[in-house]
Amino acid sequence: METKSVDVAVIGAGTAGLNARREVEKAGKSFVLIEAGPYGTTCARVGCMPSKLLIAAADQAHAMVQGPIFGVHPGEWRVDGEAVMERVREERDRFAGFVVEATERIPEAARLRGRARFVDTTVLEVDDHTRVKADAVVIATGSRPWIPPPFDGLEGRVDVNDDVFEWTDLPKSVAVAGTGIIGLELGQALHRLGVEVAFFNPLDELGPFTDPALQAASREVFGRELRLHLGVEDLAAENVDGGVRIAWTEDGRRHERTFERVLAAAGRRPNLEALDLARTGLPLDERGRPPWDPHTTQCGDAPVFMAGDVSGHRPLLHEASDEGHIAGMNAARWPKVTAEIRRTSLAIAFTHPQIAIVGAPFAELDDAYTAGGVSYADQGRARVMGVNAGLVRLYARCGTCTLVGAEMLAPGAEHMGQQIAWAVQQRLTVQDVLGMPFYHPVLEEGLRTGLRDLAKALKVRGGCRGQDLPRCPGD
């Protein structure tokens, strides 16, 4: 077995691993990048980019359906499933190709192919061909889709999001197991492309919302378009001729239906099991995870750092990129470890209406905070565009009037969520943001209405342009 000695070993060549490697190289330290799977990030190959390609096709189809609302009546049209999926694959391959080319430009001597496992705190074995001795290790092994029971025993008819983008045609019907961001994005897109879609969740939850008002709004808004089976019991599935037969109990009644395919979209799990983390000497919890600091990305007090989806912290590309930078910098300068300030959290789902969770969600608030909001059911610009649906809730600290977060279900939430995230990170007060320009007529005017509602709930006197400002509940 060959032995290789380096300053930093990076396990995983995804977004986090590539950024960690870059920081190590900038610091002038030696490194090796270890990857067991194909090059190309989760985002480019099976995540953000191909899913948005599918959604873009669905948007075009939905625009045809919506035409008569505006007095526009399209002629005969159809969805060509083979052409839709061909474009998805071609553009996906183009995006992933850029990442692969950049990765392969890293000197071959600094890249190792194979599965790494720990044999000591900073000693790794890669398959049966190389032993790597490092001063510090960065774990950036990403995550994988989880197939929930009773679907995990079925073969051939159950897909995860990774598989969808290999389809050569659209199926006639799909059961979506899961109603989180991945399930809603892909399921709604397939529905708008003419696929018969039904969603199943044993919990009465839809989307990532923690605010009860948003949960109710999401069930009402998405329920108008999609077939939702929430809070189902005794879910069972089996392979039959032509697909998967699903049986479930809902509202006290037993139901049964056959779907051509099942899309398992019930979340992802970090890729930790194959690493033999126990050999690092780090304490592990019941799920096999070591202690981890999001500000340093360090695991316990060891020269081991963890970045990206594998951390389970915020499984999003921009967060993986940031964690990769932090992990790479700290691994390169070990034992000097520096805590970094993390950016305001921002998560967006490209459903219709769109979803955005910014900063502190409702679940993290206590009596020191209050909320305001606005419905988009009759917002001017949204009504003009025929997309008037949804609700925005904004949260602020009572004593300081500072914005701390928001939960959004609204058209244009991908842009408005970004604006609120900037305001939260700048620690702006509600008055500060209300003092900013709002054009007419734009979707952002709804934000101003919501901010005014929030101002009324805050414990401040004056300075909010004559708004009624009673005491904050709990004060």
C-alpha positions as CSV (number, residue, x, y, z in Angstrom):
1,M,0.0,0.0,0.0
2,E,1.4,3.4,-1.0
3,T,1.8,6.0,1.7
4,K,1.2,9.7,1.1
5,S,1.9,12.5,3.6
6,V,0.2,15.9,3.3
7,D,-0.8,18.9,5.5
8,V,-4.5,18.5,4.8
9,A,-6.6,15.6,3.5
10,V,-10.0,16.6,2.1
11,I,-12.6,13.8,1.8
12,G,-15.1,14.7,-0.9
13,A,-14.9,16.7,-4.1
14,G,-18.3,18.5,-3.9
15,T,-18.9,22.1,-3.2
16,A,-17.6,22.1,0.4
17,G,-14.6,19.9,-0.4
18,L,-13.5,21.9,-3.5
19,N,-13.7,25.2,-1.5
20,A,-11.8,23.7,1.4
21,R,-9.1,22.5,-1.0
22,R,-8.9,26.0,-2.5
23,E,-8.3,27.5,0.9
24,V,-5.6,25.0,1.8
25,E,-3.9,25.7,-1.5
26,K,-4.1,29.5,-0.9
27,A,-2.4,29.0,2.4
28,G,0.5,27.3,0.7
29,K,-0.1,23.9,2.3
30,S,0.0,20.5,0.7
31,F,-3.3,18.6,0.2
32,V,-4.9,15.6,-1.3
33,L,-8.5,15.5,-2.5
34,I,-10.2,12.1,-2.1
35,E,-13.4,11.2,-4.0
36,A,-15.2,7.9,-4.3
37,G,-18.0,8.9,-6.6
38,P,-18.2,10.9,-9.9
39,Y,-16.9,14.4,-10.0
40,G,-19.4,17.3,-10.1
41,T,-21.3,18.7,-7.2
42,T,-24.6,17.6,-5.8
43,C,-26.1,20.9,-6.9
44,A,-24.9,20.6,-10.5
45,R,-25.6,16.9,-11.0
46,V,-28.7,16.0,-9.0
47,G,-29.8,19.1,-7.1
48,C,-30.3,22.8,-7.7
49,M,-29.6,23.1,-11.4
50,P,-31.4,20.1,-12.9
51,S,-34.4,20.6,-10.7
52,K,-34.7,24.2,-11.9
53,L,-34.5,23.0,-15.5
54,L,-37.5,20.7,-14.8
55,I,-39.3,23.6,-13.1
56,A,-38.6,25.9,-16.0
57,A,-40.3,23.5,-18.4
58,A,-43.2,23.2,-16.0
59,D,-43.5,27.0,-15.9
60,Q,-43.8,27.2,-19.7
61,A,-46.6,24.5,-19.6
62,H,-48.4,26.3,-16.8
63,A,-48.3,29.6,-18.7
64,M,-50.2,27.9,-21.5
65,V,-52.8,26.7,-19.0
66,Q,-53.1,30.1,-17.4
67,G,-53.4,32.0,-20.8
68,P,-57.3,32.2,-20.8
69,I,-57.2,34.1,-17.5
70,F,-55.8,37.0,-19.5
71,G,-57.9,36.5,-22.6
72,V,-55.1,34.7,-24.3
73,H,-56.2,31.4,-25.8
74,P,-53.3,29.2,-27.1
75,G,-53.8,26.8,-29.9
76,E,-53.3,23.1,-29.7
77,W,-50.2,22.3,-27.6
78,R,-48.7,19.3,-25.9
79,V,-45.9,18.4,-23.5
80,D,-43.2,16.3,-25.2
81,G,-41.9,14.3,-22.2
82,E,-38.9,13.0,-24.1
83,A,-37.9,16.5,-25.2
84,V,-38.4,17.9,-21.7
85,M,-36.1,15.3,-20.1
86,E,-33.5,15.5,-23.0
87,R,-33.1,19.2,-22.3
88,V,-32.9,18.6,-18.6
89,R,-30.1,16.0,-19.1
90,E,-28.2,18.0,-21.7
91,E,-28.1,21.3,-19.6
92,R,-27.4,19.3,-16.4
93,D,-24.5,17.7,-18.1
94,R,-23.3,21.1,-19.3
95,F,-23.4,22.5,-15.7
96,A,-21.8,19.4,-14.2
97,G,-19.2,19.4,-17.0
98,F,-17.8,22.8,-15.9
99,V,-17.3,21.5,-12.4
100,V,-15.7,18.2,-13.6
101,E,-13.3,20.1,-15.8
102,A,-12.3,22.5,-13.0
103,T,-11.7,19.5,-10.7
104,E,-9.7,17.6,-13.2
105,R,-7.4,20.7,-13.6
106,I,-6.2,20.0,-10.0
107,P,-2.9,18.1,-10.4
108,E,-3.4,14.4,-10.6
109,A,-0.9,13.8,-7.8
110,A,-3.2,15.8,-5.5
111,R,-6.3,13.7,-6.3
112,L,-7.1,10.2,-5.1
113,R,-10.0,8.0,-6.3
114,G,-11.6,5.7,-3.7
115,R,-13.4,5.5,-0.5
116,A,-11.6,6.9,2.6
117,R,-11.9,5.6,6.1
118,F,-10.1,6.6,9.3
119,V,-7.6,4.4,10.9
120,D,-6.4,7.0,13.4
121,T,-7.3,10.7,14.1
122,T,-5.6,12.0,11.0
123,V,-4.7,8.8,9.2
124,L,-6.8,7.5,6.3
125,E,-6.9,4.5,4.1
126,V,-8.3,4.9,0.6
127,D,-9.7,1.6,-0.6
128,D,-6.8,-0.8,-0.4
129,H,-4.3,1.2,-2.3
130,T,-3.2,4.3,-0.4
131,R,-2.6,5.3,3.2
132,V,-2.8,9.1,3.8
133,K,-1.1,10.7,6.8
134,A,-2.2,14.3,7.4
135,D,-1.9,17.0,10.0
136,A,-5.6,17.8,9.6
137,V,-8.6,16.3,7.8
138,V,-11.7,17.9,6.3
139,I,-14.8,15.7,5.9
140,A,-17.0,16.9,3.1
141,T,-18.7,13.6,2.0
142,G,-22.1,15.2,1.4
143,S,-25.4,13.4,1.9
144,R,-27.7,10.9,0.2
145,P,-31.5,10.6,-0.3
146,W,-33.3,8.5,2.3
147,I,-36.0,6.1,1.2
148,P,-38.6,5.8,4.0
149,P,-40.4,2.5,4.8
150,P,-42.5,1.0,3.3
151,F,-40.8,2.0,0.0
152,D,-37.2,1.0,0.9
153,G,-37.9,-2.7,0.1
154,L,-39.2,-2.0,-3.4
155,E,-37.0,-2.4,-6.5
156,G,-37.2,-0.8,-9.9
157,R,-40.1,1.5,-9.3
158,V,-38.9,3.8,-6.5
159,D,-36.7,6.8,-7.5
160,V,-35.0,9.4,-5.5
161,N,-34.3,12.9,-6.8
162,D,-31.0,11.8,-8.2
163,D,-32.8,9.3,-10.5
164,V,-35.4,11.7,-11.8
165,F,-32.9,13.5,-14.0
166,E,-32.0,10.3,-15.7
167,W,-35.5,9.7,-16.9
168,T,-35.8,9.6,-20.7
169,D,-39.5,10.4,-20.6
170,L,-42.2,11.5,-18.2
171,P,-44.2,8.8,-16.4
172,K,-48.0,8.9,-16.4
173,S,-48.3,8.9,-12.7
174,V,-46.0,9.5,-9.6
175,A,-46.6,9.1,-5.9
176,V,-44.4,11.5,-4.0
177,A,-43.4,10.3,-0.6
178,G,-42.6,13.5,1.3
179,T,-43.9,17.0,1.3
180,G,-40.7,19.0,2.0
181,I,-38.8,21.3,-0.3
182,I,-37.6,18.5,-2.7
183,G,-40.9,16.8,-2.9
184,L,-42.9,20.0,-3.4
185,E,-40.5,21.4,-6.1
186,L,-40.3,18.2,-8.2
187,G,-43.9,17.0,-7.6
188,Q,-45.5,20.3,-8.5
189,A,-43.3,20.6,-11.6
190,L,-44.3,17.0,-12.7
191,H,-47.9,17.9,-12.1
192,R,-47.7,21.0,-14.3
193,L,-46.1,18.9,-17.0
194,G,-49.1,16.7,-17.1
195,V,-48.1,13.8,-14.8
196,E,-50.7,12.6,-12.4
197,V,-49.1,13.3,-9.0
198,A,-50.2,12.6,-5.4
199,F,-48.3,13.5,-2.2
200,F,-48.1,11.3,0.9
201,N,-46.9,12.2,4.4
202,P,-47.7,10.5,7.7
203,L,-47.3,13.9,9.3
204,D,-49.6,16.8,8.9
205,E,-46.8,19.0,7.5
206,L,-46.3,20.8,4.3
207,G,-43.0,22.6,3.4
208,P,-40.4,23.8,5.8
209,F,-42.7,26.2,7.7
210,T,-42.7,26.4,11.5
211,D,-45.2,29.3,11.8
212,P,-48.7,27.8,12.2
213,A,-50.1,30.6,10.0
214,L,-47.8,29.6,7.2
215,Q,-48.6,25.9,7.6
216,A,-52.3,26.6,7.3
217,A,-51.7,28.9,4.3
218,S,-49.5,26.3,2.5
219,R,-52.1,23.6,3.0
220,E,-54.8,25.9,1.6
221,V,-52.7,27.3,-1.3
222,F,-51.0,24.0,-2.5
223,G,-54.2,22.0,-1.8
224,R,-56.0,24.0,-4.4
225,E,-53.7,22.6,-7.1
226,L,-52.1,19.4,-5.8
227,R,-53.5,16.2,-4.4
228,L,-52.2,16.1,-0.8
229,H,-52.6,13.2,1.5
230,L,-51.3,14.5,4.9
231,G,-51.4,12.7,8.2
232,V,-52.0,9.3,6.6
233,E,-51.8,6.1,8.6
234,D,-50.8,2.5,7.9
235,L,-49.1,3.4,4.6
236,A,-48.2,0.3,2.6
237,A,-46.7,-0.3,-0.8
238,E,-46.0,-3.2,-3.1
239,N,-44.8,-3.8,-6.6
240,V,-47.6,-4.9,-9.0
241,D,-47.9,-5.1,-12.8
242,G,-47.6,-1.6,-14.2
243,G,-46.3,0.1,-11.1
244,V,-46.5,0.4,-7.3
245,R,-49.8,-0.2,-5.4
246,I,-50.1,2.1,-2.4
247,A,-52.6,1.6,0.4
248,W,-53.2,4.1,3.2
249,T,-55.7,5.2,5.8
250,E,-57.0,8.8,5.7
251,D,-59.9,10.3,7.7
252,G,-60.7,6.8,9.0
253,R,-61.1,5.3,5.6
254,R,-58.8,2.8,3.7
255,H,-57.7,3.8,0.2
256,E,-55.7,2.1,-2.5
257,R,-54.2,3.3,-5.8
258,T,-51.5,2.2,-8.2
259,F,-48.8,4.6,-9.5
260,E,-46.3,4.1,-12.3
261,R,-43.5,5.3,-10.2
262,V,-42.7,6.5,-6.6
263,L,-40.5,9.5,-5.9
264,A,-39.0,9.2,-2.4
265,A,-38.5,12.8,-1.3
266,A,-38.4,12.4,2.5
267,G,-35.1,14.1,3.1
268,R,-31.4,13.2,3.0
269,R,-28.9,11.6,5.4
270,P,-25.2,12.6,5.9
271,N,-22.6,10.2,4.5
272,L,-20.8,9.3,7.7
273,E,-21.2,5.5,8.2
274,A,-18.3,4.4,5.9
275,L,-15.8,6.7,7.5
276,D,-15.1,4.7,10.7
277,L,-15.3,7.9,12.7
278,A,-14.9,6.0,16.0
279,R,-11.2,5.5,15.1
280,T,-10.7,9.3,15.4
281,G,-11.2,9.0,19.1
282,L,-14.0,11.6,18.9
283,P,-17.1,10.9,21.0
284,L,-20.1,10.0,18.7
285,D,-23.8,10.5,19.4
286,E,-26.5,7.9,18.9
287,R,-26.5,8.7,15.1
288,G,-22.8,8.3,14.8
289,R,-22.1,12.1,14.6
290,P,-19.2,13.8,16.3
291,P,-19.5,17.1,18.2
292,W,-19.3,20.0,15.7
293,D,-19.0,23.8,15.9
294,P,-20.7,25.7,13.0
295,H,-18.4,28.7,13.5
296,T,-15.1,26.8,13.2
297,T,-16.4,23.5,11.5
298,Q,-14.2,21.7,14.0
299,C,-15.2,18.3,15.4
300,G,-14.6,18.4,19.1
301,D,-11.0,19.4,19.9
302,A,-9.5,17.2,17.1
303,P,-7.8,18.4,13.9
304,V,-10.8,17.1,12.1
305,F,-13.2,19.5,10.3
306,M,-16.6,18.9,8.7
307,A,-18.2,21.0,6.0
308,G,-21.3,20.9,3.7
309,D,-24.3,18.6,3.7
310,V,-22.5,16.0,5.8
311,S,-22.7,18.4,8.8
312,G,-26.5,18.4,8.6
313,H,-26.4,22.1,9.6
314,R,-27.8,23.9,6.6
315,P,-27.8,21.6,3.6
316,L,-27.6,24.3,0.9
317,L,-25.0,25.1,-1.7
318,H,-24.0,28.6,-0.4
319,E,-23.8,27.2,3.1
320,A,-21.6,24.3,1.9
321,S,-19.4,26.8,0.2
322,D,-19.0,28.9,3.3
323,E,-18.3,25.9,5.5
324,G,-15.7,24.6,3.0
325,H,-13.9,28.0,3.2
326,I,-14.0,27.9,7.0
327,A,-12.9,24.3,7.2
328,G,-10.1,24.7,4.7
329,M,-8.7,27.8,6.5
330,N,-8.8,26.2,9.9
331,A,-7.4,22.9,8.7
332,A,-4.5,24.8,6.9
333,R,-3.6,26.8,10.0
334,W,-4.1,24.0,12.6
335,P,-3.7,24.2,15.6
336,K,-4.8,27.8,15.3
337,V,-8.5,27.6,14.9
338,T,-10.6,30.7,14.4
339,A,-14.4,31.1,14.8
340,E,-16.1,32.8,11.9
341,I,-19.3,34.8,11.9
342,R,-21.9,32.9,9.8
343,R,-24.1,34.7,7.3
344,T,-27.8,35.1,7.9
345,S,-29.5,31.8,7.0
346,L,-31.6,31.9,3.8
347,A,-33.5,28.9,2.3
348,I,-35.6,29.2,-0.9
349,A,-37.9,26.7,-2.6
350,F,-38.8,27.3,-6.2
351,T,-42.4,26.2,-5.9
352,H,-45.3,28.4,-7.0
353,P,-45.9,30.4,-4.8
354,Q,-42.2,30.3,-3.8
355,I,-41.0,29.6,-0.3
356,A,-38.4,31.5,1.7
357,I,-37.2,31.0,5.3
358,V,-34.9,33.8,6.4
359,G,-32.9,34.2,9.7
360,A,-34.7,33.1,12.8
361,P,-37.9,31.1,12.0
362,F,-41.0,31.3,14.1
363,A,-40.0,28.2,16.1
364,E,-36.9,29.9,17.5
365,L,-38.8,33.0,18.9
366,D,-39.9,33.6,22.4
367,D,-41.8,36.4,24.2
368,A,-39.1,38.9,23.4
369,Y,-40.1,38.9,19.8
370,T,-43.3,39.6,17.8
371,A,-44.7,39.1,14.3
372,G,-46.5,40.9,11.6
373,G,-47.6,39.8,8.2
374,V,-49.4,40.3,4.9
375,S,-51.6,38.1,2.7
376,Y,-50.8,38.0,-1.0
377,A,-54.3,36.9,-1.9
378,D,-55.2,40.4,-3.0
379,Q,-51.8,42.1,-3.4
380,G,-51.9,44.5,-6.4
381,R,-49.0,43.4,-8.5
382,A,-49.6,39.7,-7.7
383,R,-53.2,40.1,-8.8
384,V,-52.2,41.8,-12.1
385,M,-49.9,38.8,-12.8
386,G,-52.5,36.2,-11.8
387,V,-50.3,34.8,-9.0
388,N,-52.1,36.3,-6.0
389,A,-51.7,33.7,-3.4
390,G,-49.7,33.2,-0.2
391,L,-48.7,34.8,3.1
392,V,-45.6,36.5,4.5
393,R,-44.8,36.7,8.2
394,L,-42.0,38.9,9.5
395,Y,-40.4,38.7,12.9
396,A,-38.7,41.4,15.0
397,R,-37.2,41.9,18.5
398,C,-39.5,44.0,20.7
399,G,-36.9,46.1,22.6
400,T,-34.8,47.1,19.6
401,C,-37.3,46.8,16.7
402,T,-34.7,44.8,14.7
403,L,-35.8,42.4,12.1
404,V,-34.7,38.9,12.9
405,G,-36.4,36.7,10.3
406,A,-39.3,35.8,8.1
407,E,-41.2,32.9,6.7
408,M,-42.7,33.5,3.3
409,L,-45.1,31.8,0.8
410,A,-45.4,34.3,-2.0
411,P,-44.7,35.1,-5.6
412,G,-41.2,36.5,-6.0
413,A,-40.1,35.1,-2.6
414,E,-36.7,34.2,-4.1
415,H,-36.1,38.0,-4.4
416,M,-37.9,39.3,-1.4
417,G,-36.3,36.7,0.9
418,Q,-33.0,37.9,-0.3
419,Q,-33.9,41.5,0.6
420,I,-35.1,40.6,4.1
421,A,-31.9,38.5,4.6
422,W,-29.8,41.5,3.8
423,A,-31.8,43.6,6.2
424,V,-31.5,41.0,9.0
425,Q,-27.8,40.6,8.5
426,Q,-27.4,44.4,8.6
427,R,-29.4,44.4,11.9
428,L,-31.8,47.0,10.4
429,T,-34.9,48.0,12.3
430,V,-38.4,47.8,11.0
431,Q,-38.3,51.6,10.7
432,D,-35.0,51.5,8.7
433,V,-36.5,49.1,6.2
434,L,-39.8,51.1,5.9
435,G,-37.6,54.1,5.1
436,M,-36.2,52.4,2.0
437,P,-37.8,53.0,-1.4
438,F,-40.7,50.8,-2.5
439,Y,-41.7,51.2,-6.2
440,H,-45.3,50.9,-7.4
441,P,-46.6,48.5,-8.5
442,V,-44.2,45.7,-7.4
443,L,-44.5,42.6,-5.3
444,E,-42.3,44.2,-2.7
445,E,-45.1,46.6,-1.8
446,G,-46.6,43.6,0.0
447,L,-43.5,43.5,2.2
448,R,-44.1,47.2,3.1
449,T,-47.6,46.3,4.2
450,G,-46.3,43.4,6.3
451,L,-43.6,45.7,7.8
452,R,-46.3,48.2,8.7
453,D,-48.3,45.5,10.4
454,L,-45.1,44.4,12.3
455,A,-44.5,48.0,13.3
456,K,-47.9,48.1,14.9
457,A,-47.0,45.1,17.1
458,L,-43.7,46.5,18.3
459,K,-43.0,48.2,21.6
460,V,-41.8,51.6,20.3
461,R,-43.1,55.1,20.4
462,G,-42.9,57.4,17.4
463,G,-40.6,57.0,14.5
464,C,-42.8,54.6,12.6
465,R,-44.7,57.2,10.7
466,G,-47.8,57.4,12.9
467,Q,-48.4,53.7,13.2
468,D,-50.2,52.4,16.2
469,L,-47.5,50.8,18.4
470,P,-49.0,49.0,21.4
471,R,-46.8,47.1,23.9
472,C,-45.4,43.8,22.7
473,P,-47.1,40.7,24.1
474,G,-45.1,39.4,27.0
475,D,-43.7,42.8,28.1
